[in-house]
Amino acid sequence: MRELVDPVVDAAEATPFPDPADYQAAVERIRGAAEAYYSGPDLAMDDATYDALMARVAATEAAHPEWKDAESPTEAVGAGGDVVGDVVHSEPMLSLDNVFGEEPLRKWAARLEKLLGRPVAGFTVEPKIDGLAIAARYTDGVLTLVATRGDGRAGEDVTTQARRAAGLPERLREPVTVEVRGEVFMTDDDFAAAQVMRTGAGEPAFAHPRSAAAGTLRAPKRVYEAPLSFLAYSVHGVAEPTAHSAAMAWLAELGVATTGWTLCATVDEVHAAVEALTAARGTLGFGVDGAVIKADQPADRLAAGSSSRAPRWGVAYKFPADTRTTTLLRIEVQVGRTGVITPVAVLEPVQVGGVIVTSATLHNFDDLVRRNVRAGDTVFVRRAGDVIPEVTGAQLDLRPAGAVAFEPPTHCPRCGGEIDRTQKRWRCTQGRACGAQESLSYYVARTSMDIEGLGDKILHAVVAAGLVTDPADLYDLDVPTLAALERLGEVSATKLVANIQGSKAQPLSRVLTALGVRMTGRSMSRRLARHFGTMDALLAATADDLQRVDGVGPERAVTIAAELVELAPLIAKLAAKGVNMTEPIEATPDVSSLPLQRPDGSPMTVVVTGAVPGLTRDEGNEAVERLGGKSSGSVSKKTDLVVVGEGAGSKAAKAEQLGIRVLPAERFAALLQAHDAGDPDTVAEILA
């Protein structure tokens, strides 16, 4: 049932449907998706497809108002899918209009200012929680009633289930009568726990944390009690109107958990706050699908007013969807560096959170059974913590006939050895020895420790003989042992031992590269080594410390820290063998002598695409750093220069489209040569 739709865009940019039948079909699809979204544990459509359909419906209604459905989802809160109950809201619970980028955000702010006839007296920016909206009534400080949003006018009574939500207290710290509105949701950890509870009760896995929260909130008679959380985003029924930021601070003082907010004076500050929230999205521990921007002062909100479905003083800035649907092509089994055996989903390519995903983790074989996914299924894919793609479940009603459950391996797929199944994460009983040759090949490579003469045949021989299981064992090899191997005489063995021992002097950056720390490469290894100076300092660094390194965001910091903990025993063995664990201290260069630095001394962002004469790809990126720049793998508005060589692809076209300066690879090679030769005139001529 997958349909190609426009990327998420504003209605003004969406393509109208060509005829009334297509329009009406889209309306029905939206209603069905909304009903599944609000009513239970399953999803019928991912966010990006839903938003794109809504945009096309709105565009169609603008182009052909005569086609408009009497109960159009563009006018209904919740697209008409939520279950409407008997609880009438004290005042309507409205939706928010959406924007999908900086330019639409600025247009919204400009329209609001025009509507007011003056500048907006401050904004608040807060995370848009990916959950289910509720209204909670307190009488004399005691929680008495909780209702879902429903159609915005009336909702369903969920008081019993909502009382369990962390952050929604039974009693406030003051005996006040108010209505608190916010989102019930599941944290990432609670979602994992809920999956175990649900599948343990014989039910299919939840498709997504949001649908899990909705299903749990609306199911009072389950045999298990899945955990829920609550964060407030507004308060109603107060005697005197007050600033939104002050009202949220007051709620927090009463003991209610709030979304948190940033107070901004201008739209520039608003955009900066949205960017900061985007960067922190993967570190929050729960789903956030955007940012909510509101006029802070009550006078501004009153003057702006509301339409029938949304306030004009607030807007939702939607992030790229972190959950999409695609086809599961097959399930493969991977064996990691330490022998861990993991099922992996191979997917039809799909864009998730702005990244093209072709494979996703299935975590472990018990989890694979719980998620109940099979080759051929239409599956939900999300980026957990915005980093690691994972499959959360399947649309079971779309399962093809004849789809069979995956059969886990009975022996290690790489070495054929026994599998240890005593833990959730299955492991080859050979451990690191199972993948020793792959790890060793990477360790000794030219771009890593550069141990000349230690090729795949010799590595295979020493591993097969049981002489080496990890890189540290290489330093125990001696001439008699190597000379005894087939086709390796004493002269060659002597030279090889000298090369192995000589690699001990390589700098820390090379050691880090050789260890293959996930989410790092040569460039990042150099940055880490230069920043911390020693391996001891790096091992002692927290995730916050790691984020001080250029290019290390919250997600990468967590991954690097976890990798270093796992590698610590091997690092200790290497240090005990005498491998250098420090980075040479380089003299501070004269800024004026580095051609790829900006006038203020900061590095230019440079992308190298295609072949550079005389340099490998890694050496090209390293040359950028030697010249004072910062190498990058993608072209954006922040890129200063793109080096284009033979075989360059779309990056060159994108640079031209964005108006970014392009330097032919031959000129870049000449620039490097002139710089190394101390020829400033030629450097200046090339960059002129």
C-alpha positions in Angstrom: 0.0 0.0 0.0 3.0 2.3 -0.2 2.4 5.4 -2.3 4.9 7.8 -3.6 4.1 11.2 -2.0 5.7 14.6 -2.0 8.3 15.3 0.6 6.9 17.1 3.6 6.2 20.7 2.4 3.8 23.5 3.3 0.4 23.4 1.6 1.4 26.4 -0.5 4.2 24.3 -2.1 2.3 21.0 -2.4 0.8 19.6 -5.6 -3.0 19.6 -5.7 -4.8 16.4 -6.6 -5.9 16.4 -10.3 -9.5 15.3 -9.7 -12.1 15.0 -7.0 -11.8 11.2 -6.7 -8.1 11.4 -5.8 -8.8 14.2 -3.3 -11.6 12.2 -1.6 -9.4 9.1 -1.5 -6.7 11.0 0.3 -9.2 12.4 2.8 -10.4 8.9 3.6 -6.8 7.7 4.0 -6.1 10.5 6.4 -9.2 9.7 8.4 -8.2 6.0 8.6 -4.6 6.8 9.6 -5.9 9.3 12.3 -8.2 6.7 13.7 -5.4 4.1 14.0 -3.1 6.8 15.5 -5.6 7.8 18.2 -7.4 4.6 18.9 -4.9 1.8 19.5 -1.4 0.4 19.5 -0.9 0.3 15.7 0.1 2.8 13.1 -1.5 2.9 9.6 0.8 5.5 8.1 4.1 7.2 9.0 4.3 10.8 9.9 6.0 12.0 6.7 3.4 10.4 4.5 0.6 11.8 6.7 2.0 15.3 6.6 2.5 15.1 2.8 -1.1 14.0 2.2 -2.4 16.7 4.5 -0.4 19.3 2.6 -1.8 18.0 -0.8 -5.4 18.0 0.6 -5.0 21.6 1.8 -3.5 22.6 -1.6 -6.3 21.0 -3.4 -8.9 22.7 -1.3 -7.2 26.1 -2.0 -7.2 25.4 -5.7 -10.7 23.8 -5.9 -12.8 25.0 -2.9 -15.9 23.4 -4.6 -14.4 19.9 -3.9 -13.9 20.5 -0.2 -15.4 17.8 2.0 -17.9 19.0 4.6 -15.8 17.4 7.3 -12.4 18.0 5.9 -9.4 16.9 8.0 -7.9 20.4 7.4 -10.7 21.8 9.6 -10.9 19.1 12.2 -8.7 18.8 15.3 -6.9 15.4 15.1 -8.2 15.0 11.5 -11.4 13.6 12.9 -9.8 10.3 14.0 -9.7 10.6 17.8 -12.4 8.9 19.8 -14.9 11.5 20.9 -16.2 10.9 24.5 -18.6 12.5 26.9 -16.2 14.9 28.6 -16.8 18.4 27.2 -13.7 20.5 27.4 -13.7 23.8 29.4 -12.5 25.5 26.2 -11.6 23.9 22.9 -8.3 21.9 22.6 -7.0 23.2 19.3 -4.3 21.8 17.1 -1.3 23.8 15.8 -0.5 24.7 12.2 2.8 23.2 11.0 5.9 24.8 9.4 8.7 22.7 7.9 11.8 24.9 7.8 13.4 28.3 8.6 11.8 30.3 5.8 8.2 29.2 6.7 8.9 29.9 10.3 10.0 33.5 9.5 6.9 33.9 7.3 4.7 32.8 10.2 6.4 35.3 12.6 6.1 38.1 10.0 2.3 37.4 9.6 1.9 37.4 13.4 3.7 40.7 13.7 1.5 42.2 10.8 -1.6 40.9 12.6 -0.6 42.6 15.8 0.6 45.8 14.1 3.7 45.8 16.2 6.6 43.5 17.2 5.8 40.4 19.2 6.7 40.8 22.8 8.7 37.6 23.1 8.4 34.0 22.1 8.8 30.7 23.9 10.3 27.6 22.3 9.6 24.1 23.7 9.9 20.5 22.5 6.9 19.1 20.7 6.4 15.8 22.6 5.4 12.8 20.3 2.5 11.6 22.4 -1.2 11.9 23.1 -2.8 15.2 24.2 -4.9 15.2 27.4 -6.6 17.7 29.7 -6.2 17.1 33.5 -8.5 18.9 35.9 -7.5 19.6 39.5 -10.1 20.7 42.1 -8.6 22.2 45.2 -5.3 20.7 44.2 -6.6 17.1 43.7 -6.6 15.3 40.3 -10.3 14.6 39.5 -10.6 14.1 35.8 -8.4 13.4 32.7 -9.8 13.4 29.2 -8.3 12.9 25.7 -8.4 15.8 23.2 -11.0 14.0 21.0 -12.4 16.3 18.4 -11.2 19.4 20.3 -14.6 20.0 21.9 -15.1 16.7 23.8 -12.9 13.8 24.7 -12.8 10.4 26.3 -12.4 9.8 30.1 -9.0 8.2 30.7 -8.6 9.2 34.4 -7.9 5.7 35.7 -5.1 5.0 33.3 -3.6 8.5 33.3 -3.1 8.5 37.1 -0.2 6.2 36.5 1.7 8.7 34.3 4.9 10.0 35.9 4.8 13.8 36.0 1.1 14.1 36.6 0.7 14.2 40.4 -2.4 13.1 42.3 -2.2 16.2 44.4 -0.7 19.6 43.7 1.5 21.5 46.2 -1.2 24.1 46.6 -5.0 23.7 46.8 -5.8 25.4 43.5 -8.5 24.6 40.9 -7.0 24.5 37.4 -6.9 22.5 34.2 -3.5 21.3 33.0 -2.9 20.3 29.4 0.0 18.3 28.0 1.1 15.1 26.4 1.1 11.5 27.7 4.0 9.5 26.2 6.5 6.7 26.7 10.2 7.3 27.2 12.6 5.2 25.2 13.3 2.9 28.2 9.6 2.6 29.0 8.8 1.7 25.4 11.3 -1.1 25.6 9.8 -2.3 28.9 6.3 -2.1 27.4 7.3 -4.2 24.5 8.4 -7.0 26.8 5.2 -6.8 28.8 3.0 -6.7 25.7 4.7 -9.6 23.8 4.9 -11.5 27.0 1.1 -11.3 27.3 0.8 -12.9 23.8 0.0 -9.7 22.0 1.9 -8.3 18.9 4.6 -5.7 19.5 3.8 -2.0 19.6 4.7 -0.3 16.3 6.0 3.0 17.9 6.3 4.7 21.3 3.5 7.1 20.4 1.0 4.4 19.4 2.1 2.4 22.5 1.2 5.4 24.8 -2.1 5.9 23.0 -3.1 2.2 23.2 -2.0 2.0 26.8 -3.9 5.1 27.9 -7.1 3.9 26.2 -7.0 0.2 27.5 -8.1 0.1 31.1 -8.3 -3.7 31.4 -4.9 -4.9 30.3 -3.2 -7.7 32.2 0.0 -5.6 32.4 0.6 -2.0 33.3 2.9 -0.4 30.8 4.7 2.8 32.2 3.6 6.2 31.0 4.9 9.8 31.4 3.4 13.2 31.2 4.7 16.7 30.4 2.5 19.8 30.5 2.5 22.5 27.9 -0.3 24.8 29.1 -2.6 25.7 32.0 -6.2 27.0 31.9 -8.6 28.4 34.4 -6.2 30.7 36.2 -7.7 33.9 37.6 -5.4 36.4 35.8 -3.9 35.9 32.3 -0.1 35.7 32.6 2.9 35.1 30.4 3.2 31.5 29.1 6.7 31.2 30.5 5.5 32.4 34.0 2.5 30.0 33.9 4.8 27.1 33.1 7.2 28.0 35.9 4.2 28.2 38.3 3.1 24.7 37.2 6.5 23.3 37.9 6.4 24.8 41.4 3.1 23.0 41.9 4.8 19.7 41.1 3.7 19.1 37.5 6.3 18.1 35.0 6.6 20.5 32.1 8.1 20.4 28.7 10.6 23.1 29.5 11.0 26.2 27.4 13.4 28.8 26.0 12.4 32.5 26.1 13.3 34.4 23.0 13.1 38.1 22.1 13.4 37.8 18.3 12.7 35.3 15.5 16.5 34.9 15.1 16.7 33.7 18.7 13.7 31.4 18.0 15.5 29.8 15.1 18.6 29.4 17.1 16.6 27.7 19.9 15.0 25.4 17.4 18.4 24.4 16.0 19.6 23.7 19.5 16.6 21.5 20.2 17.1 19.7 16.9 20.7 19.0 17.9 19.6 17.7 21.4 16.8 15.7 20.0 18.5 12.3 20.3 19.6 12.9 23.9 16.2 13.5 25.5 15.3 9.9 26.1 11.8 10.3 24.5 10.2 11.1 21.2 10.2 14.7 20.0 8.8 15.4 16.6 9.3 19.2 16.5 9.4 22.4 18.4 6.4 24.5 19.5 6.8 28.3 19.2 4.3 30.5 21.0 3.8 34.2 21.7 4.7 34.5 25.3 2.6 37.5 26.4 -1.2 37.2 27.0 -1.9 40.5 25.2 -0.3 39.1 22.0 -2.2 35.9 22.2 -5.5 37.7 22.8 -4.9 40.1 19.9 -3.9 37.3 17.5 -6.8 35.1 18.3 -7.5 31.7 16.7 -9.1 30.1 13.7 -11.6 27.2 14.0 -8.8 24.7 14.5 -5.6 26.4 15.4 -4.3 29.5 17.3 -2.6 32.2 15.2 -0.1 33.0 18.0 1.5 29.5 18.0 3.0 27.2 15.4 4.7 23.7 15.4 8.1 23.5 13.6 8.1 19.9 12.4 11.4 18.0 12.4 12.1 15.4 9.6 10.0 12.4 10.5 11.9 9.8 12.6 9.5 7.0 11.6 8.8 5.8 8.1 7.4 2.8 6.4 9.3 0.7 3.8 9.6 -2.9 2.6 11.8 -5.4 4.6 13.7 -7.1 1.7 15.4 -9.8 3.9 17.0 -10.4 7.2 20.8 -11.0 7.4 23.0 -12.0 10.3 26.2 -10.0 11.2 29.0 -11.0 13.4 30.7 -8.1 15.2 34.3 -7.5 16.2 33.8 -9.2 19.6 31.8 -12.1 18.2 28.3 -10.7 18.9 25.8 -12.1 16.4 23.0 -9.7 15.4 20.1 -9.9 13.0 19.9 -7.0 10.6 17.0 -5.9 8.4 17.9 -5.1 4.8 15.4 -2.5 3.6 14.1 -0.9 0.5 15.9 2.5 0.7 13.8 5.1 2.7 14.5 8.5 4.1 14.3 8.7 7.9 15.0 11.9 9.7 16.8 13.3 6.7 19.0 10.3 6.1 18.6 7.5 3.5 18.4 4.2 5.4 19.0 0.8 3.7 19.5 -1.4 6.7 18.4 -1.3 10.3 19.2 -3.1 13.5 16.8 -5.8 14.9 18.8 -5.8 18.2 18.8 -9.5 19.1 16.9 -12.7 18.2 14.5 -12.5 21.1 13.6 -9.0 20.0 13.2 -10.2 16.5 10.5 -12.7 17.7 8.8 -9.9 19.7 8.7 -7.5 16.8 7.2 -10.2 14.6 8.7 -9.0 11.3 9.3 -11.1 8.2 10.8 -10.6 4.7 8.3 -8.9 2.5 6.6 -7.0 5.3 5.8 -3.3 5.3 7.7 -2.2 8.4 8.1 0.9 10.5 11.6 2.2 10.7 12.8 4.9 13.1 16.2 6.3 14.0 16.6 5.5 17.7 18.2 8.5 19.3 18.4 9.9 15.8 21.4 7.8 15.1 20.9 4.0 14.8 18.0 3.0 12.5 15.8 0.3 14.0 12.7 -1.7 12.8 9.9 -1.3 15.4 7.2 -3.5 13.9 5.2 -4.4 10.8 1.8 -3.6 9.3 0.4 -7.1 9.8 -2.6 -6.4 7.6 -0.2 -5.9 4.7 1.8 -9.1 5.3 2.1 -11.0 2.0 0.7 -14.5 1.8 3.4 -17.1 2.4 5.7 -14.9 4.5 7.7 -17.1 6.8 9.3 -16.4 10.2 13.1 -16.0 10.2 15.1 -19.0 11.3 18.0 -18.0 13.6 21.5 -19.5 12.8 22.5 -22.7 14.6 26.2 -22.0 14.2 28.3 -18.9 13.9 27.8 -17.6 10.3 31.5 -16.5 10.1 33.5 -19.3 11.5 31.0 -22.1 11.9 31.7 -22.3 15.6 29.3 -22.8 18.5 27.0 -20.0 19.6 26.6 -18.9 23.3 22.9 -18.2 23.8 23.0 -17.6 27.5 22.6 -13.8 27.1 20.2 -11.7 25.1 23.0 -10.8 22.8 24.2 -14.1 21.2 27.9 -14.4 20.8 30.3 -16.7 19.0 32.2 -18.8 21.6 35.4 -17.8 19.8 34.8 -14.2 20.8 37.2 -11.7 19.3 39.1 -14.6 17.7 36.2 -15.2 15.4 36.8 -12.0 13.6 40.4 -11.7 14.3 41.6 -11.5 10.7 39.2 -8.7 9.8 40.2 -6.6 12.8 43.9 -7.3 12.3 43.7 -6.4 8.6 42.2 -3.0 9.6 44.8 -2.5 12.4 47.8 -3.1 10.2 46.6 -1.2 7.1 48.5 1.7 5.6 46.0 4.3 6.9 46.1 2.8 10.4 49.3 1.4 12.0 51.0 1.0 8.5 52.8 -2.3 9.2 54.4 -3.1 5.9 54.6 -6.8 4.9 51.8 -8.0 7.1 49.3 -9.0 4.4 46.3 -11.2 4.5 48.1 -14.5 3.9 50.5 -14.0 6.8 47.7 -12.8 9.0 45.6 -15.9 8.1 48.6 -18.1 8.9 49.3 -16.6 12.4 45.6 -16.6 13.3 45.2 -20.2 12.1 48.2 -21.2 14.1 46.7 -19.7 17.2 49.5 -17.2 17.6 47.4 -14.1 17.3 43.8 -13.3 18.4 43.9 -9.5 18.7 46.3 -6.7 17.7 48.2 -6.8 21.0 49.4 -10.4 20.2 51.2 -9.1 17.1 53.9 -7.6 19.3 54.7 -11.0 20.8 55.7 -12.5 17.4 59.4 -13.1 17.1 61.7 -14.1 14.2 61.9 -17.9 14.9 58.2 -18.2 15.1 57.5 -16.3 11.9 60.4 -17.9 10.0 58.8 -21.3 10.7 55.7 -20.3 8.8 55.3 -21.6 5.2 57.0 -19.3 2.6 58.4 -16.9 5.1 62.2 -17.1 5.6 64.4 -15.7 8.3 65.2 -12.5 6.3 61.6 -11.7 5.7 60.6 -12.6 9.2 63.3 -10.3 10.6 62.1 -7.4 8.5 58.5 -8.0 9.4 59.2 -8.1 13.2 61.1 -4.8 12.8 58.1 -3.3 11.1 55.7 -4.6 13.8 57.9 -3.2 16.6 58.4 0.0 14.7 54.6 0.6 14.6 54.7 1.1 18.4 55.9 4.7 17.8 52.8 5.6 15.7 50.9 8.6 17.2 47.7 8.2 19.2 45.6 9.3 16.3 46.8 6.3 14.3 46.1 3.9 17.2 42.6 5.3 17.4 42.1 4.8 13.7 43.5 1.2 13.9 41.1 0.3 16.7 38.1 1.1 14.5 36.1 3.0 17.0 32.6 3.2 15.7 31.5 6.7 14.3 35.1 7.8 13.9 37.5 7.8 11.0 41.0 9.2 10.4 39.9 12.8 10.6 37.8 12.3 13.8 40.6 10.2 15.3 43.1 13.1 14.7 40.7 15.6 16.3 40.2 13.3 19.4 43.9 12.7 19.7 44.8 16.4 19.4 42.1 17.5 21.9 42.9 15.0 24.6 46.6 14.4 24.0 46.8 11.0 25.7 44.7 7.8 25.7 44.3 8.0 29.5 42.7 11.4 29.1 40.4 10.1 26.3 39.3 7.1 28.3 38.5 9.3 31.3 36.4 11.7 29.2 32.6 11.8 29.7 30.1 12.2 26.9 30.0 15.9 27.7 33.8 16.1 27.5 33.7 14.4 24.1 31.2 17.0 22.7 33.9 19.7 23.1 35.7 18.1 20.1 34.7 19.7 16.8 32.2 17.5 15.0 31.2 15.4 18.0 27.5 15.8 18.8 25.5 14.2 21.6 24.8 10.9 19.7 28.3 10.4 18.5 29.7 11.2 21.9 27.6 8.5 23.6 28.7 6.0 20.9 32.4 6.8 21.2 32.3 6.6 25.0 30.6 3.2 24.8 33.1 1.9 22.2 36.1 3.0 24.3 34.7 1.2 27.4 34.4 -2.0 25.3 37.9 -1.5 23.9 39.6 -0.7 27.2 41.0 -4.2 27.9 42.6 -4.3 24.4 43.9 -0.8 24.8 45.5 -1.8 28.2 47.2 -4.8 26.5 48.6 -2.6 23.7 49.9 -0.1 26.2 51.6 -3.0 28.1 53.3 -4.0 24.9 54.8 -0.5 24.6 52.4 0.9 22.0 52.5 4.7 22.1 49.4 6.3 23.6 50.1 10.0 23.2 49.8 12.5 20.4 52.7 14.7 19.5 52.2 18.4 20.5 52.3 20.5 17.4 53.6 24.0 17.4 50.8 26.5 16.9 50.9 27.5 13.3 51.0 31.0 12.0 47.4 31.7 11.0 48.6 33.8 8.1 50.5 30.9 6.6 47.5 28.6 6.4 45.6 29.2 3.2 42.3 27.5 4.2 41.6 29.6 7.3 39.1 32.5 7.4 40.3 36.0 8.3 39.1 35.5 11.9 41.4 32.4 12.2 38.6 29.8 12.1 38.9 26.9 9.6 37.2 26.9 6.3 34.8 24.0 5.7 36.1 22.1 2.7 34.6 19.1 0.9 36.8 17.0 -1.3 34.9 15.0 -4.0 36.5 12.9 -6.7 40.2 12.0 -7.1 43.0 14.4 -6.2 46.3 13.7 -8.1 48.8 12.0 -6.0 46.5 11.6 -2.9 44.2 9.0 -1.6 40.8 10.1 -0.4 42.0 10.1 3.2 45.1 11.9 2.3 43.0 14.6 0.5 41.0 15.2 3.7 44.2 15.2 5.8 45.6 17.8 3.4 42.6 20.0 4.0 43.5 20.0 7.7 47.2 20.6 7.1 46.2 23.7 5.1 44.1 25.0 8.0 40.7 23.9 6.9 38.1 21.4 8.3 37.2 18.5 6.0 33.5 17.6 5.6 31.7 14.8 3.8 28.6 16.8 2.7 27.9 20.1 0.9 25.7 22.7 2.6 25.3 26.4 2.9 28.0 26.4 5.5 30.6 24.9 3.1 33.3 27.4 2.0 35.0 25.4 -0.7 34.5 22.2 -2.7 37.5 20.5 -4.3 36.3 18.6 -7.4 38.3 15.9 -9.1 37.8 13.1 -11.6 34.8 10.9 -10.6 33.0 13.7 -8.6 29.3 13.1 -8.2 26.4 15.1 -7.0 28.4 17.1 -4.5 29.9 19.1 -7.3 26.4 19.9 -8.7 25.1 20.9 -5.3 28.1 23.2 -4.8 27.2 24.9 -8.1 23.6 25.1 -7.2 24.4 26.8 -3.8 26.9 29.1 -5.4 29.9 27.7 -3.4 33.4 28.1 -4.8 34.7 25.1 -6.6 38.5 24.4 -6.9 39.7 21.8 -9.5 41.6 18.9 -7.9 44.7 19.7 -9.9 44.7 23.3 -8.5 44.2 21.9 -5.0 47.2 19.6 -5.4 49.3 22.6 -6.6 48.1 24.6 -3.6 49.3 21.9 -1.3 52.6 21.7 -3.1 53.1 25.4 -3.0 52.2 25.6 0.7 54.7 22.8 1.6 57.4 24.5 -0.5 56.8 27.8 1.4 55.7 29.6 -1.8 53.1 32.2 -0.6 52.9 33.9 -4.0 51.7 30.8 -5.7 49.3 30.0 -2.9 47.8 33.5 -3.2 47.6 33.1 -7.0 45.7 29.8 -6.7 43.2 31.1 -4.2 42.8 34.5 -5.9 
